[in-house]
Amino acid sequence: MAMTAQAAGDEHLPATQPPPAPGTAQEHELNPLQRLIQERLRERGWSYGGVARRGGLPRSTVYTLAITRNLCRPPRPATIDGLAKGLDVPVSAVRTAAAESTGMHYYDERPARYQGPGDQERELLIASIDELTPEDRRHVAVLVESLRNKPRQEQPEGQ
């Protein structure tokens, strides 16, 4: 008797809809939560089922959040917590992406050098800071200060 892909475990099978390729028009149509989920799937080679298992969520929940373009309301806090665990990202990153996907924003003004919704490193840094211990924040602050004081090297155009 043959097992279905679902019964055999879908961790190594492609998602029903593969994540859009970086830089494509399809990727730019994603809301922030979709983008976060799809980028983690692509970066780690994970499936919806794998994320769901790690986060203690139904696979259908992860899949629905990954494909739903217009969220009416943010997911429940338990779903956000599970998704963060399953994606291995800070809870605050998922909370921010979920809120922005429903049209809510946490900042009135963006800093002048803000790169837009695709600047995931910036979003991750901001979202992670509250989860660090005071000692770890001091270490990060020293590192950031040393990087800010480092002489800037000329970068070729386009980088």
DSSP file with accessible surface (Angstrom, degrees, kcal/mol):
  #  RESIDUE AA STRUCTURE BP1 BP2  ACC     N-H-->O    O-->H-N    N-H-->O    O-->H-N    TCO  KAPPA ALPHA  PHI   PSI    X-CA   Y-CA   Z-CA
    1    1 A M              0   0  236      0, 0.0     2,-0.2     0, 0.0     0, 0.0   0.000 360.0 360.0 360.0 126.1    0.0    0.0    0.0
    2    2 A A        -     0   0   98      1,-0.0     2,-0.3     0, 0.0     0, 0.0  -0.538 360.0-132.3 -80.2 141.7    1.5    3.3   -1.0
    3    3 A M        -     0   0  134     -2,-0.2     2,-0.1     1,-0.1    -1,-0.0  -0.692  20.5-120.4 -90.0 145.6    1.8    6.2    1.4
    4    4 A T     >  -     0   0   92     -2,-0.3     4,-2.5     1,-0.1     5,-0.2  -0.384  27.4-108.8 -76.0 163.6    0.6    9.6    0.5
    5    5 A A  H  > S+     0   0   54      1,-0.2     4,-0.8     2,-0.2    -1,-0.1   0.905 121.4  51.6 -59.8 -37.9    3.1   12.5    0.6
    6    6 A Q  H >4 S+     0   0  118      1,-0.2     3,-0.6     2,-0.2     4,-0.3   0.935 111.5  45.2 -65.9 -44.5    1.3   13.8    3.6
    7    7 A A  H 34 S+     0   0   65      1,-0.2    -1,-0.2     2,-0.1    -2,-0.2   0.866 112.5  51.3 -68.5 -34.4    1.4   10.5    5.5
    8    8 A A  H 3< S-     0   0   68     -4,-2.5    -1,-0.2     1,-0.1    -2,-0.2   0.652 126.3 -97.1 -76.1 -13.0    5.1   10.0    4.6
    9    9 A G    <<  -     0   0   34     -4,-0.8     3,-0.4    -3,-0.6    -2,-0.1   0.365  22.6-135.0  98.0 126.8    5.9   13.5    5.9
   10   10 A D    >   +     0   0   13     -4,-0.3     3,-1.3     1,-0.2    39,-0.2   0.276  69.9 113.2 -98.7  12.3    6.2   16.4    3.6
   11   11 A E  T 3  S+     0   0   65      1,-0.3    -1,-0.2    38,-0.1    39,-0.1   0.846  87.0  33.9 -57.0 -36.1    9.4   17.9    5.1
   12   12 A H  T 3  S+     0   0  176     -3,-0.4    -1,-0.3     2,-0.1    -2,-0.1   0.403 101.3  92.1-103.2   4.9   11.5   17.2    2.0
   13   13 A L  S <  S-     0   0   80     -3,-1.3     3,-0.1    -8,-0.1    -3,-0.0  -0.704  86.4 -99.8 -94.4 149.3    8.8   17.7   -0.6
   14   14 A P        -     0   0  112      0, 0.0    -1,-0.1     0, 0.0    33,-0.1  -0.303  44.4 -98.9 -64.3 151.3    8.2   21.1   -2.2
   15   15 A A        -     0   0   14     31,-0.2    32,-0.0     1,-0.1    -4,-0.0  -0.258  39.6-101.0 -62.4 159.1    5.4   23.3   -0.8
   16   16 A T  S    S+     0   0   97      1,-0.2    -1,-0.1    -3,-0.1    47,-0.0   0.912 119.4  25.6 -51.0 -46.3    2.2   23.2   -2.8
   17   17 A Q  S    S-     0   0  102      3,-0.0    -1,-0.2     0, 0.0    -2,-0.1  -0.981  96.5-128.3-116.4 117.7    3.2   26.5   -4.3
   18   18 A P        -     0   0   94      0, 0.0     3,-0.1     0, 0.0    20,-0.0  -0.326  35.9 -93.5 -63.3 148.7    6.9   27.1   -4.3
   19   19 A P        -     0   0   38      0, 0.0     8,-0.1     0, 0.0    16,-0.0  -0.321  50.7 -98.4 -58.7 144.5    8.1   30.3   -2.7
   20   20 A P        -     0   0    8      0, 0.0     3,-0.1     0, 0.0    22,-0.1  -0.332  43.5 -99.9 -64.5 148.3    8.5   33.1   -5.4
   21   21 A A    >   -     0   0   54      1,-0.1     3,-1.7    -3,-0.1     6,-0.4  -0.391  48.2 -91.5 -67.2 145.1   12.0   33.6   -6.6
   22   22 A P  T 3  S+     0   0   86      0, 0.0    -1,-0.1     0, 0.0     3,-0.1  -0.285 109.6  16.7 -58.6 139.6   13.8   36.6   -5.0
   23   23 A G  T 3  S+     0   0   58      1,-0.3     2,-0.1    -3,-0.1    -2,-0.1   0.431  93.5 130.2  81.7  -0.5   13.3   39.9   -7.0
   24   24 A T  S <> S-     0   0   49     -3,-1.7     4,-1.6     1,-0.1    -1,-0.3  -0.444  71.2-115.6 -84.2 161.0   10.4   38.7   -9.0
   25   25 A A  H  > S+     0   0   72      1,-0.2     4,-0.8     2,-0.2    -1,-0.1   0.888 117.1  58.6 -60.2 -36.4    7.1   40.6   -9.4
   26   26 A Q  H >4 S+     0   0  115      1,-0.2     3,-0.8     2,-0.2     4,-0.3   0.904 103.2  51.9 -62.5 -38.2    5.3   37.8   -7.6
   27   27 A E  H >4 S+     0   0   19     -6,-0.4     3,-1.5     1,-0.2    -1,-0.2   0.895 104.5  56.2 -66.3 -36.6    7.6   38.3   -4.6
   28   28 A H  H 3< S+     0   0  127     -4,-1.6    -1,-0.2     1,-0.3    -2,-0.2   0.692  99.0  62.1 -70.0 -16.5    6.9   42.0   -4.4
   29   29 A E  T << S+     0   0  120     -4,-0.8    -1,-0.3    -3,-0.8    -2,-0.2   0.534  83.0 105.2 -84.7  -6.1    3.1   41.3   -4.2
   30   30 A L  S <  S-     0   0   18     -3,-1.5    39,-0.1    -4,-0.3    37,-0.0  -0.455  71.7-125.5 -75.7 146.2    3.6   39.4   -0.9
   31   31 A N     >  -     0   0    5     37,-0.2     4,-2.8    -2,-0.1     5,-0.2  -0.394  37.6 -95.8 -79.7 168.6    2.5   41.0    2.4
   32   32 A P  H  > S+     0   0   27      0, 0.0     4,-2.4     0, 0.0    66,-0.2   0.865 124.6  48.7 -58.2 -37.0    5.2   41.2    5.1
   33   33 A L  H  > S+     0   0    0     64,-0.7     4,-2.5     2,-0.2     5,-0.2   0.933 112.5  47.7 -69.4 -43.2    4.1   38.0    6.9
   34   34 A Q  H  > S+     0   0    9      1,-0.2     4,-3.1     2,-0.2     5,-0.3   0.929 112.3  50.6 -58.5 -45.7    4.0   36.0    3.6
   35   35 A R  H  X S+     0   0   22     -4,-2.8     4,-2.7     1,-0.2     5,-0.2   0.923 110.0  49.7 -60.5 -44.0    7.4   37.4    2.8
   36   36 A L  H  X S+     0   0   13     -4,-2.4     4,-2.1    -5,-0.2    -1,-0.2   0.945 114.7  43.9 -60.4 -48.6    8.8   36.4    6.2
   37   37 A I  H  X S+     0   0    0     -4,-2.5     4,-2.5     1,-0.2    -2,-0.2   0.952 115.7  46.8 -62.6 -50.0    7.5   32.9    5.9
   38   38 A Q  H  X S+     0   0    9     -4,-3.1     4,-2.5     1,-0.2    -1,-0.2   0.892 111.3  51.6 -63.3 -39.5    8.5   32.4    2.2
   39   39 A E  H  X S+     0   0   27     -4,-2.7     4,-3.2    -5,-0.3    -1,-0.2   0.913 111.1  47.3 -65.0 -41.4   12.1   33.7    2.9
   40   40 A R  H  X S+     0   0   27     -4,-2.1     4,-2.4    -5,-0.2     6,-0.4   0.906 111.6  51.0 -66.4 -40.1   12.6   31.4    5.8
   41   41 A L  H  X>S+     0   0    5     -4,-2.5     4,-1.3    -5,-0.2     5,-1.2   0.943 115.9  42.1 -59.3 -46.3   11.3   28.4    3.8
   42   42 A R  H  <5S+     0   0   80     -4,-2.5    -2,-0.2    -5,-0.2    -1,-0.2   0.936 115.5  48.7 -67.4 -46.9   13.7   29.3    0.9
   43   43 A E  H  <5S+     0   0  118     -4,-3.2    -1,-0.2     1,-0.2    -2,-0.2   0.883 123.6  30.5 -60.8 -42.8   16.7   30.1    3.2
   44   44 A R  H  <5S-     0   0  113     -4,-2.4    -1,-0.2    -5,-0.2    -2,-0.2   0.501 101.8-122.3 -97.5  -8.5   16.4   27.0    5.2
   45   45 A G  T  <5 +     0   0   60     -4,-1.3    -3,-0.2    -5,-0.2    -4,-0.1   0.823  60.9 152.7  69.5  30.1   15.0   24.6    2.7
   46   46 A W      < -     0   0   54     -5,-1.2     2,-0.2    -6,-0.4   -31,-0.2  -0.444  36.8-138.1 -91.2 165.4   12.0   24.0    5.0
   47   47 A S     >  -     0   0    3     -2,-0.1     4,-2.2    -3,-0.1     5,-0.2  -0.704  29.6-106.6-112.9 169.0    8.5   23.0    4.2
   48   48 A Y  H  > S+     0   0    1     -2,-0.2     4,-2.6     1,-0.2     5,-0.2   0.917 122.1  52.4 -59.1 -42.7    5.2   24.2    5.7
   49   49 A G  H  > S+     0   0    2      2,-0.2     4,-2.7     1,-0.2    -1,-0.2   0.882 107.7  50.3 -62.9 -40.2    4.9   20.9    7.5
   50   50 A G  H  > S+     0   0    0      2,-0.2     4,-2.3     1,-0.2    -1,-0.2   0.922 112.3  46.7 -64.6 -43.5    8.4   21.2    9.0
   51   51 A V  H  X S+     0   0    0     -4,-2.2     4,-2.0     1,-0.2    -2,-0.2   0.933 113.1  50.4 -62.8 -44.2    7.6   24.7   10.3
   52   52 A A  H  X>S+     0   0    3     -4,-2.6     5,-2.5    -5,-0.2     4,-0.9   0.925 110.3  49.2 -61.0 -45.3    4.3   23.6   11.6
   53   53 A R  H ><5S+     0   0  136     -4,-2.7     3,-0.7     1,-0.2    -1,-0.2   0.931 112.2  47.2 -61.1 -48.1    5.9   20.6   13.5
   54   54 A R  H 3<5S+     0   0   79     -4,-2.3    -1,-0.2     1,-0.2    -2,-0.2   0.845 118.6  42.0 -62.6 -33.8    8.6   22.8   15.1
   55   55 A G  H 3<5S-     0   0   11     -4,-2.0    -1,-0.2    -5,-0.2    -2,-0.2   0.461 108.7-119.5 -93.7  -3.2    6.0   25.4   16.1
   56   56 A G  T <<5S+     0   0   70     -4,-0.9    -3,-0.2    -3,-0.7    -4,-0.1   0.854  70.7 129.3  68.8  33.7    3.3   23.0   17.3
   57   57 A L      < -     0   0   28     -5,-2.5    -1,-0.2    -6,-0.2     2,-0.1  -0.833  67.4 -96.2-116.3 158.3    0.8   24.3   14.7
   58   58 A P    >>  -     0   0   75      0, 0.0     4,-1.5     0, 0.0     3,-0.7  -0.473  31.7-126.9 -67.1 142.8   -1.4   22.6   12.1
   59   59 A R  H 3> S+     0   0   54      1,-0.2     4,-2.8     2,-0.2     5,-0.2   0.890 109.9  60.9 -57.4 -37.6    0.3   22.6    8.7
   60   60 A S  H 3> S+     0   0   74      1,-0.2     4,-2.7     2,-0.2    -1,-0.2   0.850 100.9  53.8 -62.5 -31.5   -2.9   24.2    7.3
   61   61 A T  H <> S+     0   0   39     -3,-0.7     4,-2.5     2,-0.2    -1,-0.2   0.947 110.8  44.4 -67.1 -47.7   -2.4   27.2    9.5
   62   62 A V  H  X S+     0   0    0     -4,-1.5     4,-2.1     2,-0.2    -2,-0.2   0.943 115.8  48.3 -61.8 -45.3    1.2   27.8    8.3
   63   63 A Y  H  X S+     0   0   50     -4,-2.8     4,-1.5     1,-0.2    -2,-0.2   0.931 111.0  50.1 -61.1 -46.2    0.1   27.2    4.7
   64   64 A T  H  X S+     0   0   71     -4,-2.7     4,-1.9     1,-0.2     3,-0.4   0.926 111.8  47.3 -61.2 -44.6   -2.8   29.6    5.0
   65   65 A L  H  < S+     0   0   17     -4,-2.5    -1,-0.2     1,-0.2    -2,-0.2   0.861 111.2  53.2 -65.1 -32.3   -0.7   32.4    6.5
   66   66 A A  H  < S+     0   0    1     -4,-2.1    -1,-0.2    -5,-0.2    -2,-0.2   0.758 119.2  32.0 -75.7 -22.6    1.9   31.9    3.8
   67   67 A I  H  < S+     0   0   59     -4,-1.5     2,-0.7    -3,-0.4    -2,-0.2   0.594  90.2 101.8-111.4 -11.1   -0.6   32.2    0.9
   68   68 A T     <  -     0   0   44     -4,-1.9     3,-0.2    -5,-0.2   -34,-0.2  -0.654  46.1-174.1 -82.3 114.5   -3.2   34.6    2.2
   69   69 A R  S    S+     0   0  115     -2,-0.7     2,-0.8     1,-0.2    -1,-0.2   0.909  72.9  42.1 -74.2 -45.3   -2.5   38.0    0.6
   70   70 A N  S    S-     0   0  129    -39,-0.1     2,-0.3    32,-0.0    -1,-0.2  -0.819  72.0-165.9-112.6  97.9   -5.0   40.1    2.5
   71   71 A L        -     0   0   27     -2,-0.8    -6,-0.0    30,-0.7    -2,-0.0  -0.634  10.0-158.8 -80.2 134.0   -5.3   39.3    6.2
   72   72 A C  S    S-     0   0  127     -2,-0.3    -1,-0.1     1,-0.3    30,-0.0   0.829  78.0  -0.3 -78.6 -35.4   -8.4   40.8    7.9
   73   73 A R  S    S-     0   0  190     28,-0.0    -1,-0.3    30,-0.0     3,-0.1  -0.982  87.5 -90.2-149.5 157.0   -6.8   40.5   11.4
   74   74 A P        -     0   0   44      0, 0.0    25,-0.1     0, 0.0    21,-0.1  -0.290  53.4 -94.2 -65.4 154.9   -3.5   39.4   12.8
   75   75 A P        -     0   0   22      0, 0.0     5,-0.1     0, 0.0    23,-0.0  -0.232  53.0 -83.9 -61.9 160.6   -3.2   35.7   13.9
   76   76 A R     >  -     0   0  164      1,-0.1     4,-2.4    -3,-0.1     3,-0.5  -0.246  42.0-108.2 -61.1 154.1   -3.9   34.9   17.5
   77   77 A P  H  > S+     0   0  100      0, 0.0     4,-2.8     0, 0.0     5,-0.2   0.879 120.2  53.8 -54.8 -39.5   -1.0   35.3   19.9
   78   78 A A  H  > S+     0   0   59      1,-0.2     4,-2.4     2,-0.2     5,-0.2   0.881 109.3  49.1 -64.5 -35.7   -0.5   31.5   20.3
   79   79 A T  H  > S+     0   0   16     -3,-0.5     4,-2.8     2,-0.2     5,-0.2   0.919 110.8  49.7 -68.8 -41.7   -0.3   31.2   16.5
   80   80 A I  H  X S+     0   0   11     -4,-2.4     4,-2.5     2,-0.2    -2,-0.2   0.934 111.9  48.9 -62.4 -43.6    2.3   34.0   16.3
   81   81 A D  H  X S+     0   0   79     -4,-2.8     4,-2.2    -5,-0.2    -2,-0.2   0.928 113.6  46.2 -61.9 -45.2    4.3   32.3   19.1
   82   82 A G  H  X S+     0   0    8     -4,-2.4     4,-2.9     2,-0.2    -2,-0.2   0.897 112.0  50.7 -65.2 -39.4    4.2   29.0   17.3
   83   83 A L  H  X S+     0   0    1     -4,-2.8     4,-2.6     2,-0.2     5,-0.2   0.920 109.5  50.9 -65.4 -41.2    5.0   30.5   13.9
   84   84 A A  H  X>S+     0   0    2     -4,-2.5     5,-2.1    -5,-0.2     4,-1.1   0.932 113.0  45.8 -61.2 -44.2    8.0   32.3   15.4
   85   85 A K  H  <5S+     0   0  150     -4,-2.2     3,-0.4     1,-0.2    -2,-0.2   0.931 114.2  48.1 -64.4 -44.5    9.2   29.0   17.0
   86   86 A G  H  <5S+     0   0    0     -4,-2.9    -2,-0.2     1,-0.2    -1,-0.2   0.857 117.3  41.3 -66.0 -35.3    8.7   27.1   13.8
   87   87 A L  H  <5S-     0   0    0     -4,-2.6    -1,-0.2    -5,-0.2    -2,-0.2   0.563 106.6-127.8 -86.5 -11.2   10.5   29.7   11.7
   88   88 A D  T  <5 +     0   0  100     -4,-1.1    -3,-0.2    -3,-0.4    -4,-0.1   0.952  67.4 122.0  59.9  50.4   13.2   30.2   14.3
   89   89 A V  S   <S-     0   0   20     -5,-2.1    -1,-0.2    -6,-0.1    -2,-0.1  -0.929  72.3 -80.4-132.2 161.1   12.8   33.9   14.4
   90   90 A P    >>  -     0   0   18      0, 0.0     4,-1.4     0, 0.0     3,-0.8  -0.323  35.2-125.1 -62.1 145.3   12.0   36.3   17.2
   91   91 A V  H 3> S+     0   0   36      1,-0.3     4,-3.0     2,-0.2     5,-0.2   0.886 111.2  59.7 -56.7 -39.7    8.3   36.5   18.2
   92   92 A S  H 3> S+     0   0   16     35,-0.3     4,-2.5     1,-0.2    -1,-0.3   0.836 100.1  55.7 -63.3 -29.6    8.5   40.3   17.7
   93   93 A A  H <> S+     0   0   14     -3,-0.8     4,-2.2     2,-0.2    -1,-0.2   0.922 111.8  42.6 -67.4 -41.4    9.5   39.8   14.1
   94   94 A V  H  X S+     0   0    0     -4,-1.4     4,-2.9     2,-0.2     5,-0.2   0.923 113.8  52.0 -70.1 -41.4    6.4   37.7   13.4
   95   95 A R  H  X S+     0   0  113     -4,-3.0     4,-2.5     2,-0.2    -2,-0.2   0.932 111.9  46.0 -60.3 -45.6    4.2   40.0   15.4
   96   96 A T  H  X S+     0   0   22     -4,-2.5     4,-2.7    -5,-0.2     5,-0.2   0.937 114.2  47.5 -63.4 -46.7    5.4   43.1   13.4
   97   97 A A  H  X S+     0   0    9     -4,-2.2     4,-1.8     1,-0.2   -64,-0.7   0.907 113.0  49.4 -62.5 -41.5    5.0   41.3   10.1
   98   98 A A  H  X S+     0   0    0     -4,-2.9     4,-0.7     2,-0.2    -1,-0.2   0.925 112.0  47.7 -64.6 -43.5    1.5   40.1   11.0
   99   99 A A  H ><>S+     0   0    3     -4,-2.5     5,-2.3    -5,-0.2     3,-1.3   0.941 112.3  48.6 -63.3 -46.2    0.4   43.6   12.1
  100  100 A E  H ><5S+     0   0   21     -4,-2.7     3,-1.3     1,-0.3    -1,-0.2   0.825 104.2  61.5 -64.5 -28.9    1.8   45.2    8.9
  101  101 A S  H 3<5S+     0   0   13     -4,-1.8   -30,-0.7     1,-0.3    -1,-0.3   0.701 105.2  47.8 -70.0 -19.2    0.1   42.6    6.8
  102  102 A T  T <<5S-     0   0   33     -3,-1.3    -1,-0.3    -4,-0.7    -2,-0.2   0.301 128.2 -97.2-101.0   5.8   -3.3   43.8    8.2
  103  103 A G  T < 5S+     0   0   54     -3,-1.3     2,-0.3     1,-0.3    -3,-0.2   0.463  84.5 127.0  95.4   1.2   -2.4   47.4    7.6
  104  104 A M      < -     0   0   99     -5,-2.3     2,-0.4    -6,-0.2    -1,-0.3  -0.733  38.0-167.5 -91.8 143.2   -1.2   48.3   11.1
  105  105 A H        -     0   0  111     -2,-0.3    -9,-0.0    -3,-0.1     3,-0.0  -0.976  21.0-152.4-131.1 146.9    2.2   49.9   11.5
  106  106 A Y  S    S+     0   0  114     -2,-0.4     2,-0.4   -10,-0.1    -1,-0.1   0.640  79.0  60.1 -90.3 -17.3    4.3   50.5   14.6
  107  107 A Y        -     0   0   93      1,-0.1     3,-0.1     0, 0.0    -1,-0.1  -0.938  57.9-159.4-119.0 135.9    6.2   53.6   13.4
  108  108 A D  S    S+     0   0  170     -2,-0.4     2,-0.4     1,-0.2    -1,-0.1   0.891  87.2  22.0 -73.6 -42.1    4.8   56.9   12.4
  109  109 A E  S    S-     0   0  167      0, 0.0    -1,-0.2     0, 0.0     3,-0.0  -0.980  74.9-137.6-128.2 142.5    7.9   57.9   10.4
  110  110 A R        -     0   0   85     -2,-0.4     4,-0.0    -3,-0.1    -2,-0.0  -0.745  36.1 -99.5 -93.0 143.6   10.6   55.7    9.0
  111  111 A P    >   -     0   0   68      0, 0.0     3,-2.1     0, 0.0    -1,-0.1  -0.263  36.0-111.3 -58.1 151.2   14.2   56.7    9.3
  112  112 A A  T 3  S+     0   0  111      1,-0.3    -2,-0.0    -3,-0.0     0, 0.0   0.828 117.1  50.2 -56.5 -34.1   15.6   58.4    6.2
  113  113 A R  T 3  S+     0   0  201      2,-0.0    -1,-0.3     0, 0.0     2,-0.1   0.383  78.1 131.5 -90.2   7.6   17.9   55.5    5.5
  114  114 A Y    <   -     0   0   35     -3,-2.1    -4,-0.1     1,-0.1     0, 0.0  -0.390  48.4-152.4 -62.1 133.4   15.2   52.9    5.8
  115  115 A Q        -     0   0  152      1,-0.3     3,-0.3    -2,-0.1    -1,-0.1   0.462  39.2-107.7 -90.0  -6.3   15.4   50.6    2.8
  116  116 A G    >   -     0   0   14      1,-0.2     3,-1.9     3,-0.1    -1,-0.3  -0.488  57.5 -39.9 105.8-177.0   11.7   49.5    2.6
  117  117 A P  T 3  S+     0   0   75      0, 0.0    -1,-0.2     0, 0.0     6,-0.1   0.709 128.3  64.5 -64.7 -16.8    9.9   46.3    3.4
  118  118 A G  T 3  S+     0   0   52     -3,-0.3     2,-2.0     1,-0.2     3,-0.2   0.488  71.5 100.4 -84.5  -0.4   12.6   44.1    1.9
  119  119 A D    <>  +     0   0   30     -3,-1.9     4,-1.8     1,-0.2     3,-0.2  -0.461  43.3 160.3 -84.6  71.4   15.2   45.2    4.5
  120  120 A Q  H  >  +     0   0   41     -2,-2.0     4,-2.7     1,-0.2    -1,-0.2   0.826  65.2  59.2 -67.8 -33.6   14.8   42.1    6.6
  121  121 A E  H  > S+     0   0  137     -3,-0.2     4,-2.5     2,-0.2    -1,-0.2   0.937 107.9  46.9 -61.9 -43.4   18.1   42.4    8.5
  122  122 A R  H  > S+     0   0   54      1,-0.2     4,-2.5     2,-0.2     5,-0.2   0.936 113.0  48.4 -62.1 -47.4   17.0   45.8    9.9
  123  123 A E  H  X S+     0   0   24     -4,-1.8     4,-2.7     1,-0.2    -1,-0.2   0.906 111.7  50.1 -60.9 -41.0   13.6   44.4   10.9
  124  124 A L  H  X S+     0   0   75     -4,-2.7     4,-2.2     2,-0.2    -2,-0.2   0.925 110.5  49.6 -65.5 -42.0   15.2   41.4   12.5
  125  125 A L  H  X S+     0   0  121     -4,-2.5     4,-1.3    -5,-0.2    -2,-0.2   0.942 114.3  44.4 -61.8 -46.7   17.6   43.6   14.5
  126  126 A I  H  < S+     0   0   53     -4,-2.5     4,-0.5     1,-0.2     3,-0.4   0.935 115.8  47.0 -64.0 -44.4   14.9   45.9   15.7
  127  127 A A  H  < S+     0   0    8     -4,-2.7     3,-0.3    -5,-0.2   -35,-0.3   0.834 112.9  49.9 -68.3 -29.4   12.5   43.0   16.6
  128  128 A S  H >< S+     0   0   28     -4,-2.2     3,-1.8    -5,-0.2     4,-0.5   0.726  87.0  82.7 -83.0 -23.6   15.2   41.0   18.4
  129  129 A I  G >< S+     0   0   58     -4,-1.3     3,-1.3    -3,-0.4    -1,-0.2   0.859  88.2  52.9 -57.5 -37.9   16.6   43.7   20.7
  130  130 A D  G 3  S+     0   0  134     -4,-0.5    -1,-0.3    -3,-0.3    -2,-0.1   0.696 103.7  58.9 -71.8 -15.6   13.9   43.3   23.4
  131  131 A E  G <  S+     0   0  104     -3,-1.8    -1,-0.3    -4,-0.2     2,-0.2   0.508  88.6  93.3 -91.5  -4.6   14.6   39.6   23.6
  132  132 A L  S <  S-     0   0   53     -3,-1.3    -3,-0.0    -4,-0.5     0, 0.0  -0.574  80.9-111.9 -86.4 152.5   18.2   40.1   24.6
  133  133 A T     >  -     0   0   69     -2,-0.2     4,-2.7     1,-0.1     5,-0.2  -0.379  34.2-106.0 -72.0 160.5   19.5   40.2   28.1
  134  134 A P  H  > S+     0   0   74      0, 0.0     4,-2.0     0, 0.0     5,-0.1   0.899 123.2  50.9 -55.8 -39.0   20.8   43.6   29.4
  135  135 A E  H  > S+     0   0  111      1,-0.2     4,-2.0     2,-0.2     5,-0.1   0.929 109.9  48.6 -65.6 -43.0   24.3   42.2   29.1
  136  136 A D  H  > S+     0   0   71      1,-0.2     4,-2.5     2,-0.2    -1,-0.2   0.890 108.7  54.2 -64.2 -37.7   23.8   41.0   25.6
  137  137 A R  H  X S+     0   0   93     -4,-2.7     4,-2.8     2,-0.2    -1,-0.2   0.898 106.4  52.1 -62.5 -38.8   22.4   44.4   24.6
  138  138 A R  H  X S+     0   0  154     -4,-2.0     4,-2.4    -5,-0.2    -2,-0.2   0.924 109.8  49.3 -62.0 -42.1   25.6   46.0   26.0
  139  139 A H  H  X S+     0   0  110     -4,-2.0     4,-2.3     2,-0.2    -2,-0.2   0.930 112.7  46.8 -61.7 -44.5   27.7   43.7   23.8
  140  140 A V  H  X S+     0   0   51     -4,-2.5     4,-3.1     1,-0.2     5,-0.2   0.918 110.6  52.8 -63.9 -41.6   25.6   44.5   20.7
  141  141 A A  H  X S+     0   0   57     -4,-2.8     4,-2.7     2,-0.2    -2,-0.2   0.915 109.4  48.7 -61.4 -41.8   25.8   48.2   21.5
  142  142 A V  H  X S+     0   0  103     -4,-2.4     4,-2.4     2,-0.2    -1,-0.2   0.930 112.8  48.3 -64.1 -42.6   29.6   48.0   21.7
  143  143 A L  H  X S+     0   0   98     -4,-2.3     4,-2.3     2,-0.2    -2,-0.2   0.944 112.5  47.9 -62.4 -46.2   29.7   46.1   18.4
  144  144 A V  H  X S+     0   0   68     -4,-3.1     4,-2.6     1,-0.2    -2,-0.2   0.928 111.4  50.6 -61.6 -44.4   27.4   48.6   16.7
  145  145 A E  H  X S+     0   0   87     -4,-2.7     4,-1.8    -5,-0.2    -1,-0.2   0.921 110.0  49.8 -61.7 -40.3   29.4   51.5   18.0
  146  146 A S  H  X S+     0   0   64     -4,-2.4     4,-0.7     1,-0.2    -1,-0.2   0.900 111.9  48.5 -66.4 -36.5   32.6   50.0   16.7
  147  147 A L  H  < S+     0   0   83     -4,-2.3     3,-0.5     1,-0.2    -1,-0.2   0.884 110.0  51.6 -69.2 -37.0   31.0   49.4   13.3
  148  148 A R  H  < S+     0   0  155     -4,-2.6    -1,-0.2     1,-0.2    -2,-0.2   0.841 112.1  46.5 -67.5 -32.2   29.7   53.0   13.1
  149  149 A N  H  < S+     0   0  113     -4,-1.8    -1,-0.2    -5,-0.2    -2,-0.2   0.542  88.2 107.7 -87.2  -8.4   33.2   54.4   13.9
  150  150 A K  S  < S-     0   0  124     -4,-0.7    -3,-0.0    -3,-0.5     2,-0.0  -0.500  84.5-102.0 -69.8 136.0   35.0   52.1   11.4
  151  151 A P        -     0   0  109      0, 0.0     2,-0.3     0, 0.0    -1,-0.1  -0.348  39.5-119.4 -59.7 134.3   36.2   54.0    8.3
  152  152 A R        -     0   0  193     -4,-0.1     2,-0.3    -3,-0.1    -4,-0.0  -0.627  21.5-143.9 -77.8 133.9   33.8   53.4    5.4
  153  153 A Q        -     0   0  174     -2,-0.3     2,-0.2     1,-0.1    -1,-0.0  -0.737  28.5-101.7 -94.0 145.2   35.3   51.8    2.4
  154  154 A E        -     0   0  186     -2,-0.3    -1,-0.1     1,-0.0     0, 0.0  -0.473  38.0-152.2 -64.2 132.7   34.1   52.9   -1.1
  155  155 A Q        -     0   0  129     -2,-0.2     3,-0.1     4,-0.1     4,-0.1  -0.876  21.6-105.9-106.7 141.9   31.6   50.3   -2.4
  156  156 A P    >   -     0   0   86      0, 0.0     3,-1.2     0, 0.0    -1,-0.0  -0.253  52.8 -82.5 -58.6 153.3   31.1   49.8   -6.2
  157  157 A E  T 3  S+     0   0  198      1,-0.2     0, 0.0     0, 0.0     0, 0.0  -0.228 114.7  33.2 -56.6 145.4   27.9   51.2   -7.6
  158  158 A G  T 3         0   0   89      1,-0.3    -1,-0.2    -3,-0.1     0, 0.0   0.466 360.0 360.0  89.5   0.3   24.8   49.1   -7.2
  159  159 A Q    <         0   0  166     -3,-1.2    -1,-0.3    -4,-0.1    -4,-0.1  -0.841 360.0 360.0-115.5 360.0   25.9   47.6   -3.8
